[in-house]
Amino acid sequence: MPDEPTEKSRDFVARALKHITSDRGAAAALRRGLSESTRHYAYSHVIACGGRLTKGDDRRYDNPVDITIAALMAVHPRYSEKAGNFGHVCRKLREQHESFDARFRRLLSCRHAGELCEHLKGFVLAAKQRDNLPVDYARLRDDATRWHWESTRVCWAEAYWGADEAKAKAEAAAAEAEAKAEV
């Protein structure tokens, strides 16, 4: 699983941010992309940003990823490539919400990108409300597109719970070093 977002995703995010910041009407239309009943208002803006509404050449299948990412950016435009994958963002959210583990597990249990996209709104709104946490939308777009890969979910889980393990290992190593120093 690549650590860096693809150039295509970076370009999409850059165009969407420019679109959102330069046109308040476009930003409003993109926010409507989060609701299934008003999603059609966002279509032209997603296409203008270089997004796709369908998967590949098969026009029968809806692609909710680009619509969702653009809509989330319109709701919370704080973007940073240094934010890490979405597991890192969720780990920061967990610091203030003790019940966050269950929500994160539910996110990881999503079976396909469409289901994942339905759950992302609440997490991004929480990131906005808690210290205006940045999100790496280019990486989120790539991860959502590759959600069918188990490695994507594993990377998020490692980012979310991995810091606790690293902290515990560091504390154990420090305690062991202290014990050796006493002997």
MARBA-3410 file (N, C-alpha, C, O; in Angstrom, 1 decimal):
183
0.8,-1.2,0.0,0.0,0.0,0.0,0.9,1.2,0.0,1.7,1.4,0.9 ~ 0.7,2.1,-1.0,1.6,3.3,-1.1,1.3,4.3,0.1,0.2,4.4,0.6 ~ 2.4,4.9,0.6,2.3,5.9,1.6,1.9,7.2,1.1,1.4,8.0,1.9 ~ 2.2,7.5,-0.1,1.9,8.8,-0.7,0.6,8.7,-1.6,0.4,7.7,-2.2 ~ -0.2,9.8,-1.6,-1.3,9.8,-2.5,-0.9,9.9,-4.0,0.2,10.3,-4.3
-1.7,9.4,-4.8,-1.4,9.4,-6.2,-1.5,10.8,-6.8,-2.1,11.7,-6.2 ~ -0.8,11.1,-7.9,-0.9,12.4,-8.5,-2.3,12.8,-8.9,-2.7,13.9,-8.8 ~ -3.0,11.8,-9.3,-4.4,12.0,-9.8,-5.3,12.5,-8.6,-6.1,13.5,-8.7 ~ -5.1,11.9,-7.4,-5.8,12.4,-6.2,-5.3,13.8,-5.8,-6.2,14.6,-5.4 ~ -4.0,14.0,-5.8,-3.5,15.4,-5.4,-4.1,16.4,-6.4,-4.5,17.5,-5.9
-4.2,16.1,-7.6,-4.7,17.1,-8.6,-6.2,17.3,-8.4,-6.7,18.4,-8.4 ~ -7.0,16.2,-8.1,-8.4,16.4,-7.8,-8.6,17.2,-6.6,-9.5,18.1,-6.6 ~ -7.8,17.0,-5.5,-8.0,17.8,-4.3,-7.6,19.2,-4.5,-8.3,20.1,-4.0 ~ -6.5,19.5,-5.2,-6.1,20.9,-5.5,-7.2,21.6,-6.3,-7.5,22.8,-6.0 ~ -7.7,20.9,-7.3,-8.8,21.6,-8.1,-10.1,21.8,-7.3,-10.7,22.8,-7.4
-10.4,20.8,-6.4,-11.6,21.0,-5.6,-11.4,22.1,-4.6,-12.3,22.9,-4.4 ~ -10.2,22.2,-3.9,-10.0,23.3,-3.0,-10.1,24.7,-3.7,-10.7,25.6,-3.1 ~ -9.5,24.7,-4.9,-9.6,26.0,-5.6,-11.1,26.3,-5.9,-11.5,27.5,-5.8 ~ -11.8,25.3,-6.4,-13.2,25.5,-6.7,-14.0,26.0,-5.5,-14.9,26.9,-5.6 ~ -13.7,25.3,-4.3,-14.5,25.6,-3.1,-14.2,27.1,-2.6,-15.1,27.8,-2.2
-12.9,27.4,-2.6,-12.5,28.7,-2.1,-12.8,29.9,-3.0,-13.0,31.0,-2.6 ~ -12.9,29.6,-4.3,-13.2,30.7,-5.3,-14.7,30.9,-5.6,-15.1,31.9,-6.2 ~ -15.5,30.0,-5.2,-16.9,30.0,-5.6,-17.8,29.5,-4.5,-17.9,28.3,-4.3 ~ -18.4,30.4,-3.7,-19.2,30.0,-2.6,-20.4,29.1,-3.1,-20.9,28.3,-2.3 ~ -21.0,29.4,-4.2,-22.1,28.6,-4.8,-21.7,27.2,-5.0,-22.4,26.3,-4.8
-20.5,27.1,-5.6,-19.9,25.7,-5.8,-19.7,25.0,-4.5,-20.0,23.8,-4.5 ~ -19.2,25.7,-3.5,-19.0,25.0,-2.2,-20.4,24.5,-1.7,-20.4,23.4,-1.1 ~ -21.4,25.4,-1.8,-22.7,25.0,-1.3,-23.2,23.8,-2.1,-23.8,22.9,-1.5 ~ -23.1,23.8,-3.4,-23.5,22.7,-4.2,-22.8,21.4,-3.8,-23.4,20.3,-3.8 ~ -21.5,21.5,-3.6,-20.7,20.3,-3.2,-21.1,19.8,-1.9,-21.1,18.6,-1.7
-21.4,20.6,-0.9,-21.9,20.2,0.4,-23.2,19.3,0.2,-23.4,18.4,1.0 ~ -24.0,19.7,-0.7,-25.2,18.9,-1.0,-24.9,17.5,-1.5,-25.8,16.6,-1.5 ~ -23.7,17.2,-1.9,-23.3,15.9,-2.3,-23.3,14.9,-1.2,-23.2,13.7,-1.4 ~ -23.4,15.3,0.1,-23.4,14.4,1.2,-24.8,13.7,1.4,-24.9,12.8,2.1 ~ -25.8,14.3,0.8,-27.2,13.7,0.9,-27.5,13.0,-0.4,-27.4,13.6,-1.5
-28.0,11.8,-0.3,-28.4,11.1,-1.5,-29.5,11.8,-2.3,-29.5,11.8,-3.6 ~ -30.4,12.5,-1.7,-31.5,13.1,-2.4,-31.1,14.4,-3.1,-31.8,14.9,-4.0 ~ -30.0,15.0,-2.7,-29.5,16.3,-3.3,-28.1,16.1,-4.0,-27.6,17.1,-4.4 ~ -27.6,14.9,-4.0,-26.3,14.7,-4.6,-26.1,15.2,-6.0,-25.0,15.6,-6.4 ~ -27.2,15.2,-6.8,-27.1,15.6,-8.2,-26.7,17.0,-8.4,-26.1,17.4,-9.4
-26.9,17.9,-7.3,-26.4,19.2,-7.4,-24.9,19.3,-7.5,-24.3,20.3,-8.0 ~ -24.2,18.3,-6.9,-22.7,18.3,-6.9,-22.1,17.8,-8.2,-20.9,18.0,-8.4 ~ -22.8,17.1,-9.0,-22.3,16.4,-10.1,-21.4,17.3,-11.0,-20.2,16.9,-11.3 ~ -21.9,18.4,-11.5,-21.2,19.2,-12.4,-19.9,19.8,-11.7,-18.9,19.9,-12.4 ~ -19.9,20.0,-10.5,-18.8,20.6,-9.8,-17.7,19.5,-9.6,-16.5,19.8,-9.7
-18.1,18.3,-9.3,-17.2,17.2,-9.1,-16.5,16.9,-10.5,-15.3,16.7,-10.5 ~ -17.2,16.9,-11.5,-16.6,16.7,-12.9,-15.7,17.9,-13.2,-14.6,17.6,-13.8 ~ -16.0,19.1,-12.9,-15.2,20.3,-13.1,-13.8,20.1,-12.4,-12.8,20.7,-12.8 ~ -13.9,19.4,-11.2,-12.6,19.2,-10.5,-11.8,18.0,-11.0,-10.8,17.7,-10.4 ~ -12.3,17.3,-12.0,-11.6,16.2,-12.5,-12.1,14.9,-11.9,-11.4,13.8,-12.1
-13.2,14.9,-11.2,-13.7,13.7,-10.5,-14.5,12.8,-11.5,-14.9,13.3,-12.6 ~ -14.8,11.6,-11.0,-15.6,10.7,-11.8,-16.9,10.4,-11.1,-16.9,10.3,-9.8 ~ -18.0,10.2,-11.8,-19.2,9.8,-11.2,-19.5,8.3,-11.3,-20.4,7.8,-10.6 ~ -18.7,7.7,-12.2,-18.9,6.2,-12.4,-17.6,5.6,-12.2,-16.5,6.2,-12.3 ~ -17.6,4.2,-12.0,-16.3,3.5,-11.9,-15.9,3.0,-13.3,-16.6,2.3,-14.0
-14.7,3.4,-13.6,-14.1,3.0,-14.9,-14.9,3.3,-16.1,-15.6,4.3,-16.1 ~ -14.9,2.3,-17.0,-15.7,2.5,-18.2,-17.1,2.0,-18.1,-17.9,2.2,-19.0 ~ -17.4,1.3,-17.0,-18.7,0.7,-16.8,-19.6,1.8,-16.2,-19.6,2.0,-15.0 ~ -20.5,2.3,-17.0,-21.3,3.5,-16.6,-22.5,3.0,-15.7,-23.3,3.9,-15.2 ~ -22.6,1.7,-15.4,-23.7,1.2,-14.6,-23.5,1.4,-13.1,-24.4,1.4,-12.4
-22.3,1.6,-12.7,-21.9,1.6,-11.3,-21.6,3.0,-10.8,-20.8,3.7,-11.4 ~ -22.2,3.4,-9.8,-22.0,4.7,-9.2,-20.7,4.7,-8.5,-20.2,3.7,-7.9 ~ -20.0,5.8,-8.5,-18.7,6.0,-7.8,-18.9,7.1,-6.7,-18.8,8.3,-7.0 ~ -19.2,6.7,-5.5,-19.5,7.7,-4.5,-18.2,8.4,-3.9,-18.4,9.4,-3.2 ~ -17.1,7.9,-4.2,-15.8,8.4,-3.6,-15.6,9.9,-3.9,-15.4,10.7,-3.0
-15.5,10.2,-5.2,-15.2,11.6,-5.6,-16.2,12.6,-5.1,-15.9,13.7,-4.7 ~ -17.5,12.2,-5.2,-18.6,13.1,-4.7,-18.4,13.3,-3.2,-18.5,14.4,-2.7 ~ -18.2,12.2,-2.5,-18.0,12.3,-1.0,-16.8,13.1,-0.6,-16.9,14.0,0.3 ~ -15.7,12.9,-1.2,-14.5,13.6,-0.9,-14.6,15.1,-1.1,-14.3,15.9,-0.3 ~ -15.2,15.5,-2.3,-15.4,16.9,-2.6,-16.4,17.5,-1.6,-16.2,18.7,-1.2
-17.4,16.8,-1.3,-18.4,17.3,-0.3,-17.8,17.5,1.1,-18.1,18.5,1.7 ~ -17.0,16.5,1.5,-16.4,16.7,2.8,-15.4,17.8,2.8,-15.3,18.5,3.8 ~ -14.7,18.1,1.7,-13.8,19.2,1.6,-14.6,20.5,1.7,-14.1,21.5,2.3 ~ -15.8,20.5,1.1,-16.6,21.8,1.2,-17.1,22.0,2.6,-17.3,23.2,3.0 ~ -17.3,20.9,3.4,-17.7,21.1,4.8,-16.6,21.4,5.7,-16.7,22.3,6.6
-15.4,20.8,5.4,-14.2,21.0,6.3,-13.0,21.1,5.4,-12.3,20.1,5.1 ~ -12.7,22.3,4.9,-11.6,22.4,3.9,-10.2,22.4,4.4,-9.2,22.7,3.7 ~ -10.0,22.1,5.7,-8.6,22.0,6.2,-7.9,20.8,5.7,-8.2,19.7,6.2 ~ -7.0,21.0,4.8,-6.3,19.9,4.1,-4.8,20.0,4.4,-4.2,21.1,4.4 ~ -4.2,18.8,4.7,-2.8,18.8,4.9,-2.3,17.4,4.5,-2.8,16.4,4.9
-1.2,17.4,3.7,-0.6,16.1,3.3,0.1,15.5,4.4,0.5,14.3,4.4 ~ 0.4,16.2,5.5,1.1,15.7,6.7,0.1,15.1,7.7,0.6,14.7,8.8 ~ -1.1,15.1,7.4,-2.1,14.6,8.4,-2.0,13.0,8.5,-2.6,12.5,9.5 ~ -1.4,12.4,7.6,-1.3,10.9,7.7,-2.6,10.3,7.1,-3.5,11.0,6.6 ~ -2.7,9.0,7.2,-3.9,8.3,6.7,-5.0,8.6,7.7,-4.8,9.2,8.8
-6.2,8.2,7.4,-7.4,8.6,8.2,-7.4,7.9,9.6,-8.0,8.4,10.5 ~ -6.6,6.8,9.7,-6.4,6.2,11.0,-5.7,7.2,12.0,-6.0,7.2,13.2 ~ -4.8,8.0,11.5,-4.1,8.9,12.3,-5.0,10.0,12.8,-5.0,10.4,14.0 ~ -5.9,10.5,11.9,-6.9,11.5,12.3,-7.8,10.9,13.3,-8.1,11.6,14.3 ~ -8.3,9.7,13.1,-9.2,9.1,14.1,-8.5,8.9,15.5,-9.2,9.0,16.5
-7.2,8.6,15.5,-6.5,8.4,16.7,-6.5,9.8,17.5,-6.7,9.7,18.7 ~ -6.3,10.9,16.8,-6.4,12.2,17.5,-7.8,12.5,18.0,-7.9,13.1,19.1 ~ -8.8,12.0,17.3,-10.2,12.2,17.8,-10.5,11.3,19.0,-11.2,11.8,19.9 ~ -9.8,10.2,19.1,-10.1,9.3,20.2,-9.6,9.9,21.5,-10.1,9.5,22.6 ~ -8.7,10.8,21.5,-8.1,11.4,22.7,-9.2,12.1,23.5,-9.1,12.1,24.8
-10.3,12.6,22.9,-11.3,13.2,23.6,-12.6,12.4,23.7,-13.6,12.8,24.4 ~ -12.7,11.3,23.0,-13.9,10.5,22.9,-13.6,9.1,23.3,-13.0,8.3,22.5 ~ -13.9,8.7,24.5,-13.6,7.3,25.0,-14.3,6.3,24.2,-13.8,5.1,24.1 ~ -15.5,6.6,23.7,-16.3,5.6,23.0,-15.9,5.5,21.5,-16.6,4.9,20.7 ~ -14.8,6.1,21.2,-14.4,6.2,19.7,-14.0,4.9,19.1,-14.1,4.7,17.9
-13.5,4.0,20.0,-13.0,2.7,19.4,-14.1,2.0,18.7,-13.9,1.4,17.6 ~ -15.3,2.0,19.3,-16.4,1.2,18.6,-16.8,1.9,17.3,-17.1,1.2,16.4 ~ -16.8,3.2,17.3,-17.1,3.9,16.0,-16.0,3.6,14.9,-16.3,3.4,13.8 ~ -14.7,3.6,15.4,-13.7,3.3,14.4,-13.7,1.8,13.9,-13.5,1.6,12.7 ~ -14.1,0.9,14.8,-14.2,-0.5,14.4,-15.4,-0.6,13.4,-15.3,-1.4,12.4
-16.4,0.1,13.6,-17.5,0.1,12.6,-17.1,0.7,11.3,-17.5,0.1,10.2 ~ -16.2,1.7,11.3,-15.7,2.2,10.0,-14.9,1.2,9.3,-15.0,1.0,8.1 ~ -14.0,0.5,10.1,-13.2,-0.6,9.5,-14.0,-1.8,8.9,-13.6,-2.5,8.0 ~ -15.2,-2.0,9.5,-16.0,-3.1,9.1,-16.8,-2.8,7.8,-17.5,-3.7,7.3 ~ -16.8,-1.6,7.3,-17.5,-1.3,6.0,-17.0,-2.2,4.9,-15.8,-2.5,4.8
-17.9,-2.8,4.2,-17.5,-3.8,3.1,-17.1,-3.2,1.8,-16.4,-3.8,1.1 ~ -17.6,-2.0,1.5,-17.3,-1.4,0.2,-17.2,0.1,0.3,-17.6,0.7,1.3 ~ -16.7,0.7,-0.7,-16.4,2.2,-0.7,-17.7,3.0,-0.4,-17.7,4.0,0.3 ~ -18.8,2.5,-1.0,-20.1,3.2,-0.8,-20.5,3.3,0.7,-20.9,4.3,1.2 ~ -20.3,2.2,1.3,-20.7,2.1,2.8,-19.7,2.9,3.6,-20.1,3.6,4.5
-18.4,2.9,3.2,-17.4,3.7,3.9,-17.8,5.2,3.8,-17.7,6.0,4.7 ~ -18.1,5.6,2.6,-18.5,7.0,2.3,-19.7,7.5,3.1,-19.7,8.7,3.5 ~ -20.6,6.6,3.4,-21.7,7.0,4.3,-21.3,7.3,5.7,-22.0,8.1,6.4 ~ -20.2,6.7,6.2,-19.8,6.9,7.5,-18.8,8.0,7.7,-18.6,8.5,8.8 ~ -18.1,8.4,6.7,-17.0,9.4,6.8,-17.5,10.8,7.2,-16.7,11.5,7.9
-18.7,11.1,6.9,-19.2,12.5,7.2,-19.1,12.8,8.7,-18.6,13.8,9.1 ~ -19.5,11.8,9.6,-19.5,12.0,11.0,-18.1,12.2,11.5,-17.8,13.0,12.5 ~ -17.1,11.4,11.0,-15.7,11.5,11.4,-15.1,12.9,11.0,-14.4,13.5,11.8 ~ -15.4,13.3,9.8,-14.8,14.6,9.3,-15.4,15.7,10.1,-14.7,16.7,10.4 ~ -16.7,15.7,10.4,-17.3,16.7,11.2,-16.7,16.8,12.6,-16.5,17.8,13.2
-16.4,15.6,13.2,-15.7,15.6,14.5,-14.3,16.2,14.4,-13.9,16.8,15.3 ~ -13.6,15.9,13.3,-12.3,16.5,13.1,-12.4,18.0,13.0,-11.5,18.7,13.4 ~ -13.4,18.5,12.3,-13.6,19.9,12.2,-13.9,20.6,13.6,-13.4,21.6,13.9 ~ -14.7,19.9,14.4,-15.1,20.4,15.7,-14.0,20.3,16.7,-13.9,21.2,17.6 ~ -13.2,19.3,16.6,-12.1,19.2,17.6,-10.8,19.8,17.0,-10.1,19.2,16.2
-10.5,21.0,17.4,-9.3,21.7,17.1,-9.1,21.8,15.6,-8.0,22.0,15.1 ~ -10.1,21.7,14.8,-10.0,21.9,13.4,-8.9,21.0,12.8,-8.1,21.5,12.0 ~ -8.9,19.7,13.1,-7.9,18.8,12.7,-7.9,18.7,11.1,-8.9,18.6,10.5 ~ -6.7,18.8,10.5,-6.6,18.6,9.1,-6.8,17.2,8.7,-6.6,16.3,9.4 ~ -7.2,17.0,7.4,-7.4,15.7,6.8,-6.6,15.7,5.5,-6.6,16.7,4.8
-5.9,14.6,5.2,-5.3,14.4,3.9,-6.3,13.8,3.0,-6.4,12.6,2.9 ~ -7.0,14.7,2.3,-8.1,14.3,1.4,-7.6,13.5,0.2,-8.3,12.6,-0.3 ~ -6.4,13.8,-0.3,-5.9,13.0,-1.4,-5.6,11.6,-1.0,-6.0,10.6,-1.8 ~ -5.1,11.4,0.1,-4.8,10.0,0.6,-6.2,9.3,1.0,-6.3,8.1,0.7 ~ -7.1,10.1,1.6,-8.4,9.5,1.9,-9.1,9.1,0.6,-9.8,8.0,0.6
-9.0,9.9,-0.5,-9.6,9.5,-1.7,-9.0,8.2,-2.3,-9.7,7.3,-2.7 ~ -7.7,8.1,-2.2,-7.0,6.9,-2.7,-7.4,5.7,-1.8,-7.7,4.6,-2.3 ~ -7.4,5.9,-0.5,-7.8,4.8,0.4,-9.2,4.3,0.2,-9.5,3.1,0.2 ~ -10.2,5.3,0.0,-11.6,4.9,-0.2,-11.7,4.2,-1.5,-12.5,3.2,-1.6 ~ -10.9,4.6,-2.5,-11.0,3.9,-3.8,-10.5,2.5,-3.7,-11.0,1.6,-4.4
-9.5,2.3,-2.8,-8.9,0.9,-2.7,-9.5,0.2,-1.4,-8.8,-0.6,-0.8 ~ -10.7,0.6,-1.0,-11.2,0.1,0.3,-11.4,-1.5,0.2,-11.4,-2.1,1.2 ~ -11.5,-2.0,-1.0,-11.7,-3.5,-1.1,-10.3,-4.2,-0.8,-10.4,-5.4,-0.7 ~ -9.2,-3.5,-0.7,-8.0,-4.1,-0.3,-7.9,-4.2,1.2,-8.1,-3.2,1.9 ~ -7.7,-5.3,1.8,-7.5,-5.5,3.2,-6.4,-4.6,3.7,-6.5,-4.1,4.9
-5.3,-4.5,3.0,-4.2,-3.7,3.4,-4.6,-2.2,3.8,-3.9,-1.6,4.6 ~ -5.6,-1.7,3.1,-6.0,-0.3,3.4,-6.5,-0.3,4.8,-6.2,0.6,5.6 ~ -7.4,-1.2,5.2,-8.0,-1.2,6.5,-6.9,-1.5,7.6,-6.9,-1.0,8.7 ~ -5.9,-2.4,7.2,-4.9,-2.7,8.2,-4.0,-1.5,8.4,-3.6,-1.2,9.6 ~ -3.7,-0.7,7.4,-2.9,0.5,7.6,-3.6,1.5,8.5,-3.0,2.1,9.4
-4.9,1.7,8.3,-5.7,2.5,9.2,-5.7,2.0,10.6,-5.5,2.8,11.6 ~ -5.8,0.7,10.8,-5.8,0.1,12.2,-4.5,0.3,12.8,-4.4,0.7,14.0 ~ -3.4,0.1,12.1,-2.1,0.3,12.6,-1.8,1.8,13.0,-1.2,2.0,14.1 ~ -2.3,2.7,12.2,-2.2,4.1,12.6,-3.0,4.5,13.8,-2.6,5.3,14.6 ~ -4.2,3.9,13.9,-5.1,4.2,15.0,-4.6,3.6,16.4,-4.5,4.3,17.4
-4.3,2.3,16.4,-3.9,1.6,17.6,-2.4,1.5,17.7,-1.9,1.2,18.8 ~ -1.6,1.7,16.7,-0.2,1.5,16.7,0.5,2.4,17.6,1.6,2.0,18.2 ~ 0.1,3.6,17.8,0.7,4.6,18.7,0.7,4.1,20.1,1.7,4.3,20.9 ~ -0.4,3.4,20.5,-0.5,2.9,21.9,0.6,1.8,22.1,1.2,1.7,23.1 ~ 0.7,0.9,21.1,1.7,-0.1,21.2,3.1,0.4,21.2,3.9,0.0,22.0
3.4,1.4,20.4,4.8,2.0,20.4,5.0,2.7,21.7,6.1,2.6,22.3 ~ 4.0,3.4,22.3,4.2,4.0,23.6,4.4,3.0,24.7,5.3,3.2,25.5 ~ 3.7,1.9,24.6,3.9,0.8,25.6,5.2,0.2,25.5,5.9,-0.1,26.5 ~ 5.7,0.0,24.3,7.1,-0.6,24.1,8.1,0.4,24.6,9.1,-0.1,25.2 ~ 8.0,1.6,24.3,8.9,2.6,24.8,8.9,2.7,26.3,10.0,2.8,26.9
7.8,2.6,26.9,7.7,2.6,28.4,8.3,1.4,29.0,9.0,1.4,30.0 ~ 8.1,0.2,28.4,8.7,-1.0,28.8,10.2,-1.0,28.7,10.9,-1.5,29.6 ~ 10.7,-0.5,27.6,12.2,-0.3,27.3,12.8,0.6,28.4,13.9,0.4,28.9 ~ 12.1,1.7,28.7,12.6,2.6,29.7,12.6,2.0,31.0,13.6,2.2,31.8 ~ 11.6,1.2,31.4,11.6,0.6,32.7,12.7,-0.5,32.8,13.3,-0.7,33.8
12.9,-1.2,31.7,14.0,-2.2,31.7,15.3,-1.6,31.8,16.2,-2.1,32.5 ~ 15.5,-0.5,31.1,16.8,0.3,31.2,17.0,0.8,32.6,18.1,0.8,33.2 ~ 16.0,1.3,33.2,16.0,1.8,34.6,16.4,0.6,35.6,17.2,0.8,36.5 ~ 15.8,-0.5,35.4,16.0,-1.7,36.2,17.5,-2.1,36.1,18.1,-2.5,37.1 ~ 18.0,-2.1,34.9,19.4,-2.5,34.7,20.4,-1.5,35.3,21.4,-1.9,35.8
20.0,-0.2,35.3,20.8,0.8,35.9,20.9,0.7,37.4,21.9,1.0,38.0 ~ 19.8,0.1,38.0,19.8,0.0,39.5,20.7,-1.2,39.9,21.1,-1.2,41.0 ~ 20.9,-2.2,39.0,21.7,-3.4,39.3,23.1,-3.1,39.3,23.9,-4.0,39.5
END
